[in-house]
């Protein structure tokens, strides 16, 4: 069973910035998740992004923000070229108690739960903001690594985040929603359980047992999980299993029964029912249309 988790050493490399050319590397970008924030900016071509169970088509000039721990993948829509800028960073590096820096981590956590704070930014809406300049600056600094490059990258990403938050505000998002304090120990404990779910998704996972592993009551765990990820733990488990099933449908010739067994579904009927509910199609139809 493959894992979806993508490791990144945020202590040694808190920032990454590069141009991704799908014709020169392994593509598509298969389903995965990670602890850092990622932003992509489309330069050429059209790409289909699947993120946390939803599908988006990006065109040249569009931008997309992946929240930490979101399960996502990138596919081609109409062949190559597909080229886009990428920024990856540890959002927790952008705040310290003794600074005036906005609490970006809390703001983005709040935005994740607010429909006014969309993760997709269309070219016609963001073109006046010249957001591509932020990507170019970070890429150039990280490539050159001249004296103070890390400070410039840090400040450039901070400016980009401010632009994003201001854009959300123009759509009705309220930053004050992020001002409330949360139980940080509970948040960190629940974040570790997502890795456990990824590793054990083929097993019979029960929310009660996961709550126990986090040393929480069922009710507190369930509420905290929903507050953090905007979906129930049961739905998250289902999404992880479904994502792994999608990957096998596209990149293997395994039978539906075998895929259902390997990904934690009770049987192929359960997989078909779940797949139809999430994707509005059957696994067989999905495999036939996406492998063309």
N, C-alpha and C positions, 0 to 999 in steps of 0.2 A: 504493500500500500504506500503510495507516495504521500508526502506531507506537503502542505501548502505554504508553510512558513519559510520565509527568506531571511537568512541571517545577515545582520549588518553590525559591524563594530562601531557603534556610535561614540564610544570613548575616544578611539583613535581617528575616526573619520566622521565627524558630526555633520559634514556637508558633502554633497556630491552634485556636480553639474556637468552635463555633457549633451552632445547631439546624438540622438539615436537614429541610425539609418537602417531601416528594416532589410534593405537589400545587401547589407554588409555584415549581418549578424544573424543569430538564431531568431527566427520569427515564425509563428506568432509568439507574443509574450503570454505564456500559459498561466492559468490561475495561481495566485500566490497572495500572501499578505506579509506585512512587516510592521515593526514598531515605529518607523519614522513616517513623516509626512512627505508626500510626493506630489509634485505639480508638473504637468506636461503641457507644452505649447506647440500646436500643430504648425509645421512649416510647409510641408508638401503632402498632397494626397488626402485620402479619407480613411479614417480608422474607426473601427467599432470597439467601444469600450464597454466591458461588462463589469459592473461594480456592485457588490452587495445585492445581487439578484436583479438589478435593473440594467437596461441596455441603452447606450447613447451612441450616436454617430457624430464624429468630430470632423470638421472640415478645416481647411487652411485658415489660420488666424484664431481658431478656437482654443480655449484653455480648459484644463480639467484638474480638479484638486482631489487627491485621494487622502482621506483621513487615515490616521494610524489604525492599523488592524482591519482595514477594509479589505475584503477578498475581491481581487480584481484581475482582469486579463485584457489584452489588447490584440485585436485581430484586423486583418485587411478587409476592406469593403469591396474594392474594385482593383485589386492588384497593386503593384508598385508604381511609382515610388511612395513610400510612407516614411517621412522624416519629421522628427519632432524634438524639441528641446526638453530636457528633464532636469528638475531640481529635486533633490532628496535631502532632508535635514531632520535632525532631532528637535522637535518643537520644544522640548523641555530645556534646551540650551538657551532659549530666548527670554528667560526671566530669572531674576535673582531678587530675594527679599529686600536688598539694600539699593535697588535701582528704581528708576521711574519708568522702566520698560513696561508696556502693557502685558497683561497676563495672557499671552497668545494661546497657551495651552488650554486654559479655561474658556477663552472666547471661542476657539474652534470646537471644543467639546460641546458648548452650548449651540453653536451653529449647526452641528451635526444633527441636532434634534429639531431644528427650525426649518420649515419648508421655504422660508423666505431667503435662506442662505444656500442657494443652489451650488452644487459642486461643478456644474458645467457653465462656462462663460463663453458666450457666442461672440464671434468676431465683430459683428456690427454694433454690439453693445460696449465692448472693451477697447476698440481700436483707438479712441481718443486718449486712452490711458498709457499707450506705448509700453505695454507690459513686456514685450519682447526684449526691451533694453535691459531689464533686470536679469533675464536669463543670459544674455550676451555678456554682461559684466561679470556675473558669477563664473561663467565658463572660462572667460579670459583670465580671471584672477586665479582660479584653481589650476589652470594649465600653466601659467607663468610662475606662480608661487613666489612672487617678489615679496620683499619685506612688508609685513602688515596685511598680506592678502586675506588672512582669516578674518581680520577686523572688517575689511571692506565687504567680504562675502556676508558676514553676519549682519552688517548694517543694510546691505542691499536686499537681503531676504526680509529683514524687518520692514523695510519700505514697501516691498511687494505685499507683505501681509497686511500692512495698513491700507494699501490700495484695495485689496480684496475685501477687507472689513468695511471700508467706506462704500464700496459697491454694494455689499449686502445691506448696509444701512439705507442706501437709496431705494432698496426694495422692501424696506420695512423691518429689517432685522434690528434688534435692540441690544446693544452691547451690555447694558445693565443686567440683562438676563444672566450674564455669566459672572456676576459679582458675588453670588452666594458661595459660601465655603462648603465643601463636601468632605466626607470622611476619606482622607487620602489613603489611609491604610486599606480601607475597603476597596477603593479604586484600584490600587496596586495589586491587591489579592485577586480581584476579578480579572485583571489583565493577564495574570499568569494562567488563569484557568482556560483562556482561549487557546493557548499552546497545548494544554492537556486535551482539549476537545479535538484539536487538529490531529494529535497523535493517536487518539483512541476513538475516532469517529466511527470506525467499523464495529465497535463494541456496543453493548446495550447500555447507553448512557442515560442516567436518570438525574434530573435536576436536583432532587433531594441529596443525592450522593455528591454532586458537584458543590452544593452549598456546604456540605459537611467538610469537604476538602478545604474550603475557604474559611472554615470555623465560623460559619454564619448560620442563622436560622433560614429556613426556606423562604419565608416572606421577605426578609431583609435582603437576601441574596437576589431573589427574583426582581424586587424593585430596583436595587442598585444596578443590576445587569441591564435592565430596561432603560434606566436613566442614562447609562453610559453608552449603549449601543442603539437605542431607539427601536429595539425589538426584543422579544422574550428570548430567554436562553434556549428554549425548545426550538424556536424559529431559527436561531443562530446555528444550532446543531444541524438542523434540516438543511440550511443553506450550505454549510460546509460539505455535507454528504452529497448534496445536489451538484455542487461545483466539481467535486472529484468525479462524479458520474459523468458530467458534461465532458470533462477532460478525457476520460476513457472512451466516450462515444466518438470523439473527434480524432483521437490519436492511437486507438487500438482497434482490433477487430473482435474483441471479446463479446460474448453473447450477453444479452440483457440480464439473464439470470445470474451470470457470473459477476457482472458489474454490480447488480443489486446486493449480492452477498458480500462483495469486497468493500462496498461503501457504507454498509450499515443498515440498509433497508431490509425489512422483513422478508420481502420477496419481490419479484419483478412487477407484480400488480401494484404493490405499494409504491415502487419507484415510478411507474407510469402515472399513477394518480397524483403523486407529489410533483412530478415533472410538469404535468399538464396544468396544475394549479399555479406553479411559479412561472412557467414559460408559455402557457397557452398553446402548447403543441405536445406531441408524444416524443419519447426518446428516439424512436425509429425515424420519424419525420425530421427531427432535429439533425440526426446523423446524416440523412440523405441530402438535406438542403445545404448543410454547412460544409460537407466534404466535396461539393461540386467544384 
